[in-house]
Amino acid sequence: MSVPGGPSPLKLAVNLALRRKVQDDLQCRYSPEQIVGRLRREFPDDPQLRVSAETIYQSLYIQSRGALRRDLTTCLRTGRALRRPGRQAHQRRNRIPDMINIAERPAQADDRAAPGHWEGDLILGKNNASAIGTLVERTTGYTMLVHLPDGYTAEQVRDALATKIQTIPDILRASLTWDQGIEMHAWKDVSIAADIDIYFCDPHAPWQRATCENTNGLLRQYSPRAPT
């Protein structure tokens, strides 16, 4: 039951059959995106057995909003069971200057109706000594890798990211969503050079970049040379 004035319970909290199916698939190491596709194929005529990948992520990471067991987060390809330790408030201040929050991203990016909206992230290597950037298009899942041979400082990421995005046709450069990593400190330069709008996720909200999270997990899982 929801509390008056509070957030509504997630579908997984009230639909027992759906919750059991999602939990079973997570234990089989299916990603939230794969689970959504499997539900559509297995139960094409049952709208009650439908859930979004974002809802699965929220139910796992925000225990007050869902009913999935927290230990199931270890089944995700990221292998991250809990939120990463946050920095103190004074450390986060001015981390990304004048950043634009994901809440201001165009609605067509949210519903994946039109291509051209991208998610980005870094995959870090052993001991954080190396990194590679990933760019994933939200509608198609098309993925591009950003080579960072000399490091991943804000300046190095700026130059490599702007160069890579400029190879994308103009019509497919609508937006880019990233987390609040310090490597994006020079995001304004990227936005201007590559002519693309850039938005930033809320802290500790991996479901806001679920497509990129899943893609990075696939790269780690199936490519022995991918940073881990």
N, C-alpha and C positions, 0 to 999 in steps of 0.2 A: 504494500500500500504506500502511495506517495504522501509526503507531508504537504499540507496546504501551503502554497507559496514556494515550495522547494522544487528541485528538479524531478521530472517524471522518472520512474524506474526504467532501466533499459529492458528491452524485449527479452533478453536472456535471463533476467531476474524473475520473470513471470511465466515464461513458457518452458515448462520442464522438459518436454520432448526435444525442443530445439536446443536447450542447454546441454542435455545429454549427448546429442549428436555432435555439437561443436566440441565438447570436451573429449569425446572419443577420437575425433579427427585431429585435434591438437596433439593428443598422445601418440597418434600415428605420424607425427611430425609434418602434417600438412600446414601450410601457412594460412593466415586468415583469408587471403585472397583466393587461395585454392579451395578453402572450405566454402566460400560463397559460391564459387562455380559448381562445386559438387552438389550443393543443396539444390541449385537450379536444375541440374541434370537428373538427380535422383527423385526430386519431388516437384515436377514441373507444374502440377495442378494444385499445389497446396501453398497458398500465400502465407500461412502461419509459419511455415518452415523457410523463412527468408530472413536474412540479417546482413548488415553491411560489414565490411572488414573493419571500418572505423569503430563500429559498436563492439566488435570482439576485442579490439585493442583497448578501448576504454574500460570494458568490463574486467580485463586483466590488470590494467595498471591503476585504475581508480576503484578501489574495493568498495567504496561507499555507493557506487553507481551500478554495480553489476553483481552477478552471482557466480562467476567463474572462479575457481580456486586460484590463489596467487601462485602456487607452485607450478601451475601450468605455463607460466611465463618462461620457464626454463625449456619448454618445448619449442619456443619461437626460434627462428634461425639466428636471431641476434644473440641468443644464449643469455640475455640480460634478464635476471630474475626480478630485480628491483630498479627503481629510479637511480640514476647515477648521483653520487653525492653532490649536492648543490654548493655553490660558493656562497660565502657570506654576502650580505647585501652590498657592502662597500666594494666588494670585488666585482660584482655584476654591474655596478653603475658605469654608464658610458661604454659598456662593452661593445655595443653596436650603435654608433652615433646616428640619431634620427631615423632609426629603423621603422619600417611600416609593418604593422601587425597583420597576420593572416586574416583577421576579421575584415580587413578592407579589400581582400582579394576578390575579383569579379565572380559573380555567381556561376557563370559558365565554367569556371575552373572547378568549382565544387561538385557540379553534377556530371563533369567529364563529357559534356555534350559536344564540345568542339576541341580539336587538337590544338596544340601550341602552348599548353600550360605544363611546366616542368617542375620536378622536384630534384634537389641536389643535396649531396653530402660528401664527406670524406670517409674512405676506408683506411684505417691506420694499420701499419705493419707492426711487427714485433717490437716491443718496447717503445712504440710510437716513433720509431726511427725513420719511417717512410710512410708515404700516403699516396693514394690515387683518388681522384675525384670521380663522382658518378653523376650523370644527368639522366633522368628518366622522365619520359613524356607520359603524362597521367592518363590519356585516353588510350593510347596504343601500347604502352609499356616499352616503346623503343628506347634503347639505352645507349648512351655515349660515355666513354671513359676519358677523363682529363688527366693527361700525363703530368706528373710533378716530380721530375727526376732530381731536382736540386733542393727540395724541401717544400714545406707548406706554410710559410709565413703569409701574412695578409697580402704582402706585395706579390709574392710568387703565385698565390692562388688568384689574385686579381688578374694578373697578366695571362695566366694559362686559361682561366675561365672565360675571360673576354674573348680571347682568340678562338676558343672552341665554339662558343655560342655564335660568333660571327659566321661560322660555317653553316649554320642553320638558316633555311630560307626565311625571309622577313615575315611571311605570313604565319610562320610557326614559332614566332618569338613573342608570345603574348605575356607570359609571366614565368617567374622562377621563384620557388619557395624553398627556403633553407632553414636550418635551425640557428640558434644564436651562438654559433661557434665563433671564436675570435678570429678565425681565418677569413671571415667575411667583413672585417672591420672597414675595408675599402670598397664596400658594396656599391656605393654611389658611382665610383669610377667604372665598375663593371656595367652598371645600368646604363650609363651614358655611352660608353664605348660600344656596347653590344645592342643598344636600343631595346632594352627589355625591362619590364617592371619587376622589382624584386620585393618579396614579402618574407616575413620571419615568423616561425612557429612560436607558440607559447612554450615556456620552459617545461621540460619533462612531459612532452606530449607527442610521443612517437607516432601515434595514429594520425596526426595531422600531415605526416609524410609517409603514409603506409606503403605506397607504391615503391618508394625509394628504399624504405627499410627492408621490404621483402626482396627487392632486387639485390641489395647488398648482401643479404643473407644467402641468396642463391650463389652469388659470386664466391663467397667464402666457402660454401658447402661443396661446390662442384669444381672449383678451380684451385688446384693445389698450389698455384703460384700467387693467388690473391692474398693480400695482406690479411692477417688474422689477429 
